[in-house]
Amino acid sequence: MASVRSCVSVKSAVSPVRYRSTRARAAGLGAPGRLRVRSPSLALGGDGGCASASSSGRGSVVVSGGGLGVLGGDGPRIIRRGGGREVLAMCSASFDGVRPAAGAGAAVASAVQPVPAAFPERVKVVALVAAIMLLCNADRVVMSVAVVPLAAQYGWSSSFVGIVQSSFLWGYVFSSMVGGALADKYGGKKVMAGAAALWSLATILTPWAASRSTIMLLAVRALFGLAEGVAFPTMSTFLPKWFPTHERSTAVGISMGGFHLGNVISFLATPIIMSHIGLSGTFAFFASLGYVWLFVWMLNVESDPLDSRTISKSELELILAGRTGSKVQGSKFPSLRELFSRTEFLAVTLANVVNNWGYFVLLSWMPVYFKTVYNVNLKQAAWFSAIPWAVMAMSGYVAGASADFLIKSGYSIGLVRKIMQSIGFMGPCVSLLCLRFAQTPSVAAVLMTTALSLSSFCQAGYFCNIQDIAPKYAGSLHGLTNGIGTVAAIVSTIGTGYFVQWLGSFQAFLTLTAALYFSATVFYNIYATGDLIFD
């Protein structure tokens, strides 16, 4: 975690002092400067302590009391600030010939007692990530519900509705490929904040653009997708820095639970809000929530726990001890030829492609499906569409916790990923095949719920698998695979519209989707691994 060495010799006008301290340096922090202790009064109670310190080199060092009166034990904390980082270390001191002033030690000790955190920083981090993922999906779903009255208002055909729905993905495909690289370079905090600000703006502009022209609408929706495309790669980069390996699947499950709850909240709330404040007000309402989140995020979260001012020493040690990373520093990013020559990477990529294909078919077309096939009104369609996502949010957490439990119990990471991925694909495969036999919207809702809830097990499968095989490049590679998957999502979203228009039925396309789920399951189980591949 840090390199530690002795430093500092100080002379005092009161009496000769020998002071032993430590200086901590995290990897990449740079060489620290000379540490100089300022001591207006060395009359401290107890056997030793440190009052304050400053550094004449790069950054600064501040020493605060803690553990006063215990020589050779855990002494005061050194907090070194520089390059945007803070590193905590402990120091011990001995004083020869210093006469303590009565009562001074107690006063200093009481002044520097650290305030314990009410809960671990990881809880705050994952809660805020889950919140923005909720808003990320809620802002998408607003359009999935609003497209029904918009199509009626502007006379859009089913095929054009598919184009409008897919326009979000036009921008998404490009930004998802570079989102992870941006997060790796600039930090997840800044990238996620910028993305949220931009997609909230695009959300506000959507109804205005629809009233101007179809070209303007498609451009705004593409901008919306461009901003949202960085969310998943950034999350893939951000969470491994804050969570040790044995907690990572659970953290992903909680974050994705927020994502799926965004479906529920938006599907249910959008028709109600729309009936009270209209289309424009509904889009503005959801966008405003994004800016509220942005304010909280910027004040409370750092990209790396090493930068956090509020994290405890024990929690930082837990996180750093549980990290997995490259053993060789300075290695180059693998070439595309090297990436796609490895079947282990192809297994993750294919899983992402099929997951995006099926997910966006259900996300974009579920309200239209219930209205077209079962002739339910918009509010009823919203209820039937929301139920599967609510169950999916809970099952995602169960999947993550189960995967972490199996890993801690001694099962190999590769086996755990294959189990979770098999459940995540075969569940929807069987459910979509059974959907053709559903005679009522209630039965269809049960099958949709089963399909989506079981598909959430993919979060503990291929989604975490990229962190296993290439932890050093997790963000960039997740962005690459997600970008390829987004192309498949564009094809499936547009293709559904044309299939419905030509054949008058959803079932043919759902059967094709089920076949893709089965094929990808077989491929993943043959070639996927939990071993480190790209170092």
Helices and strands as residue ranges (DSSP letters): E 3-7, E 21-25, E 35-38, E 52-55, E 60-64, E 77-82, E 85-90, H 104-111, H 121-154, H 158-186, H 188-212, H 214-228, H 231-242, H 245-300, G 305-307, H 313-321, H 336-340, H 343-374, H 378-408, H 413-434, G 435-437, H 441-455, G 456-460, H 462-469, G 471-473, H 474-503, H 507-527
